[in-house]
Amino acid sequence: MKKILVIGAFGQIGSELVPALRKKYGRDNVVACGHMHKPDESALNTGPHDFFDVTNKKALEDIVDKYDTDTIYHLASILSAAGEKNPQLAYFVNNTGTYNVLEVARERKLERVMIPSSIAVFGSDTPRDNTPNKTILRPSTMYGISKVHGEMLGHYYFHKFGVDVRGVRFPGIISNVAQPGGGTTDYAVDIFYYAVKHKPYTCFLKPDSTLPMMYMPDALKAIMQLAEADGSKLKHRTDFNLSAFSFSPAELAAAIKAELPDFKIDYKPDFRQAIADTWPRSIDDSAARAEWGWKPDYTLQAMVKDMIRELSKRL
Ligand SMILES: NC(=O)c1ccc[n+]([C@@H]2O[C@H](COP(=O)([O-])OP(=O)(O)OC[C@H]3O[C@@H](n4cnc5c(N)ncnc54)[C@H](O)[C@@H]3O)[C@@H](O)[C@H]2O)c1
């Protein structure tokens, strides 16, 4: 029986991953763990939940034991833009948190640990088009450095201690449930909240700043599919490139305008532009396709239609 602990469960990805895991494995087999930020009662009423700080190893050990955990999805992280505002916090939470999760997994002989990585592992020395899985990893942000560290630590724990750690390098994730948590691709979510309210949007990236992106249902499918994949077929472990589609702010605005013709956008690039300039424009995800059958369902157009439909219902 799987007993799953989701750490960072009330963030952008966790808010949708927890219900998806509960649907698959049963409500009471998935414990949603948050930190300081308490979600509203409706989120808490959907199943078992707890609160702790992943940088506190003893607290993590107690939670793992309390819920008889065999699988961890470790989502707690300080993302790219938030991390550049507070690099010391990003260093501490991202590196210490991941180390604690891997140590507890080793000590308790957990069955599986899922730790998402990010396209933030790449940097300005990396080829920006069709970026290969195996390439130069010299990121310019504290977040990116911590993600390279997490990937390599995961490899180490797999080869040295046999801990079954797996992870994908997510591109920017677009979703309509929880707001994003301080990343460089957050504009691609924010823009929809303005568009459906018929308000103009000021974008913090330049109109031609193309980045790889993915719709949340594909992100959930990817991480859950990799968690269930036959380990003997995996040549990679913690660093699978993933791709769905790439677009620039101008291309996204045009796709929104096709649905909502009165939509208006202007551009005021800020410090996040410098981060975006070091990230790939498109990703080669052939390893994920070959090793565990990854294939996205959503195109840019399908994502835009679904985002507008879902947010219009809610807002
Ligand atoms: N959202 C994206 O576009 C994206 C893209 C690439 C990779 N990822 C990765 O996916 C994972 C989840 O991302 P997300 O977008 O849901 O992030 P998020 O910022 O929305 O959520 C992260 C959660 O971690 C929690 N947290 C922070 N410090 C903590 C601590 N000390 N102890 C316990 N919890 C703590 C926060 O309360 C927050 O709810 C992260 O590893 C992130 O790097 C996300």
Ligand as a Chemical Component Dictionary entry (heavy atoms), coordinates in Angstrom:
data_LIG
# 
_chem_comp.id                   LIG 
_chem_comp.type                 NON-POLYMER 
_chem_comp.pdbx_formal_charge   0 
_chem_comp.three_letter_code    LIG 
# 
loop_
_chem_comp_atom.comp_id 
_chem_comp_atom.atom_id 
_chem_comp_atom.alt_atom_id 
_chem_comp_atom.type_symbol 
_chem_comp_atom.charge 
_chem_comp_atom.model_Cartn_x 
_chem_comp_atom.model_Cartn_y 
_chem_comp_atom.model_Cartn_z 
_chem_comp_atom.pdbx_ordinal 
LIG N1  N1  N 0  5.661  26.108 -10.817 1  
LIG C1  C1  C 0  6.576  26.037 -11.772 2  
LIG O1  O1  O 0  6.445  26.693 -12.819 3  
LIG C2  C2  C 0  7.782  25.152 -11.605 4  
LIG C3  C3  C 0  8.680  25.027 -12.682 5  
LIG C4  C4  C 0  9.807  24.245 -12.526 6  
LIG C5  C5  C 0  10.005 23.516 -11.346 7  
LIG N2  N2  N 1  9.110  23.636 -10.323 8  
LIG C6  C6  C 0  9.396  22.891 -9.079  9  
LIG O2  O2  O 0  8.235  22.215 -8.621  10 
LIG C7  C7  C 0  8.209  22.199 -7.183  11 
LIG C8  C8  C 0  6.907  22.822 -6.691  12 
LIG O3  O3  O 0  6.819  24.136 -7.205  13 
LIG P1  P1  P 0  5.556  25.091 -6.943  14 
LIG O4  O4  O 0  5.416  25.930 -8.146  15 
LIG O5  O5  O -1 4.414  24.323 -6.444  16 
LIG O6  O6  O 0  6.171  26.029 -5.794  17 
LIG P2  P2  P 0  5.366  26.985 -4.798  18 
LIG O7  O7  O 0  6.301  28.098 -4.416  19 
LIG O8  O8  O 0  4.037  27.338 -5.338  20 
LIG O9  O9  O 0  5.161  26.022 -3.550  21 
LIG C9  C9  C 0  6.241  25.614 -2.742  22 
LIG C10 C10 C 0  5.716  25.369 -1.347  23 
LIG O10 O10 O 0  6.844  25.093 -0.506  24 
LIG C11 C11 C 0  6.519  25.562 0.783   25 
LIG N3  N3  N 0  7.734  25.794 1.572   26 
LIG C12 C12 C 0  8.604  26.818 1.477   27 
LIG N4  N4  N 0  9.541  26.708 2.430   28 
LIG C13 C13 C 0  9.265  25.579 3.123   29 
LIG C14 C14 C 0  9.872  24.944 4.228   30 
LIG N5  N5  N 0  10.973 25.433 4.808   31 
LIG N6  N6  N 0  9.330  23.783 4.697   32 
LIG C15 C15 C 0  8.215  23.274 4.119   33 
LIG N7  N7  N 0  7.590  23.851 3.075   34 
LIG C16 C16 C 0  8.112  24.988 2.586   35 
LIG C17 C17 C 0  5.768  26.866 0.547   36 
LIG O11 O11 O 0  4.913  27.143 1.654   37 
LIG C18 C18 C 0  4.991  26.589 -0.740  38 
LIG O12 O12 O 0  3.640  26.261 -0.482  39 
LIG C19 C19 C 0  9.468  22.951 -6.736  40 
LIG O13 O13 O 0  10.497 22.029 -6.496  41 
LIG C20 C20 C 0  9.817  23.793 -7.940  42 
LIG O14 O14 O 0  11.192 24.079 -7.974  43 
LIG C21 C21 C 0  8.002  24.448 -10.420 44 
# 
loop_
_chem_comp_bond.comp_id 
_chem_comp_bond.atom_id_1 
_chem_comp_bond.atom_id_2 
_chem_comp_bond.value_order 
_chem_comp_bond.pdbx_ordinal 
LIG N1  C1  SING 1  
LIG C1  O1  DOUB 2  
LIG C1  C2  SING 3  
LIG C2  C3  SING 4  
LIG C2  C21 DOUB 5  
LIG C3  C4  DOUB 6  
LIG C4  C5  SING 7  
LIG C5  N2  DOUB 8  
LIG N2  C6  SING 9  
LIG N2  C21 SING 10 
LIG C6  O2  SING 11 
LIG C6  C20 SING 12 
LIG O2  C7  SING 13 
LIG C7  C8  SING 14 
LIG C7  C19 SING 15 
LIG C8  O3  SING 16 
LIG O3  P1  SING 17 
LIG P1  O4  DOUB 18 
LIG P1  O5  SING 19 
LIG P1  O6  SING 20 
LIG O6  P2  SING 21 
LIG P2  O7  DOUB 22 
LIG P2  O8  SING 23 
LIG P2  O9  SING 24 
LIG O9  C9  SING 25 
LIG C9  C10 SING 26 
LIG C10 O10 SING 27 
LIG C10 C18 SING 28 
LIG O10 C11 SING 29 
LIG C11 N3  SING 30 
LIG C11 C17 SING 31 
LIG N3  C12 SING 32 
LIG N3  C16 SING 33 
LIG C12 N4  DOUB 34 
LIG N4  C13 SING 35 
LIG C13 C14 SING 36 
LIG C13 C16 DOUB 37 
LIG C14 N5  SING 38 
LIG C14 N6  DOUB 39 
LIG N6  C15 SING 40 
LIG C15 N7  DOUB 41 
LIG N7  C16 SING 42 
LIG C17 O11 SING 43 
LIG C17 C18 SING 44 
LIG C18 O12 SING 45 
LIG C19 O13 SING 46 
LIG C19 C20 SING 47 
LIG C20 O14 SING 48 
# 
